[in-house]
Amino acid sequence: MSTVSRLGNRTTSIAELFEAINFGQSEYSPKFFNRFHTEIQPTKPMYISEYWSGWFDAWNQTGHSVRPAKELVDNAEKMMLSFNASVNFYPMLGGTSFDFWAGSENEKLHRRVTTSYDFDTIISEGLQYTEKYHLVRKLYLKLVNVGRMPKLHLPKVPQITTLTSYDNVTVTHYLPLEQLLKKCRKFENLTKPVTMEMLNFGANYGQRYGFILYRVVGKQVKEYQITGPIRDRGIFLVDSVEVDVLQDADNFTTTITQNKWSLNVSSNAHTVDMLVENQGRSNYRKLKLDHARKGIDSSILLNGAPAGHLEVYSLDFNATFMKQLNELNNWVPLIEHQPITSPAMYRGKLQVTGQPKDTYIFLERWTKGNVFVNGFNIGRYWKVGPQQTLYIPGPLLKTGDNIVEIFELHKNGVQLSFVQNPIWKN
């Protein structure tokens, strides 16, 4: 099967293949449907393989993507009655891109998809019925009454999943970046940076997701330069202090002034780091392979000369890595208003009494990073929005103490809130 997407763009031109249609509710066009039925595929059934019930949300867009419920259902009715089309609502159920699985809708336009895949669809990410759900049920009954759909047993609307709020959690400890790096895979004496995918993990594979850190250790330098792209987002640190942040930069050159160097570091042990975040690969658009590789694939120059003896650290936050972090006994007590100048991991405990229920975590005064609940990566957060909460299914929680860890890239908060409903705002 091939598809005609957005009412005209074919994925293939092989005539023998059955063609289906993908499009969104606002793109319904009787004129196109007539042409499809009479010219493009006149002898075969009409099938809408993806009738988009909403759309992606991207970080830093304005507000949650919302599409009118009545228009969705009215156009579905027209397609089924006027053109005898079969319609597949996509998606029926909103979801969550846990871990680092959220992709990029359009990397050229830098539209990185949020952790939530709620999609403003028929059943929400938090398993709640929406207006669209009830209108679709009514449409089915109407189609049965006019003989367009077979009369099947339609059960009562099942009971909804109960969402709840929990008491706020105060973060009590943190683990500095240097301690995190001690548990990471480390690659030493590289003469040139490589992307995360090209790190030699063994058996012809490298790192897939997460973060990669490129480090130079030695004497102070005046100029630091990366000659090619940094994919996707880089944090530049000098002696463990954030100096600059890059987003989809084609290259990078900076002068490191004297006041940026720490006085508490010996002359041969200064560190210059570039921590690069993989923000997700293109999820359906055509993209050259070298654009899908994440990190740095060019040269790092110090005072105009190639840096030798690079150290590269892989921060993929896999299950083994998270288990090792939880076994460490050198977590540092967190003091309120304590300035922390580099990325770090923070920890608090959520107390659950009774049967755990679904909830959302709200990181109101945090900046950007990932949240882990009992070692499970529930996804990325970013204060730019529009997504401000992360969904936590009840089965990830347990009665008693639950460990909540936050890998924060910038300015941290102290409180974690657990709320009953999602929050969307910029």
Summary of the structure (lengths in Angstrom):
residues: 426
radius of gyration: 25.4
end to end distance: 40.3
largest distance: 83.6
contacts: 1299
relative contact order: 0.15
helix: 16%
strand: 37%
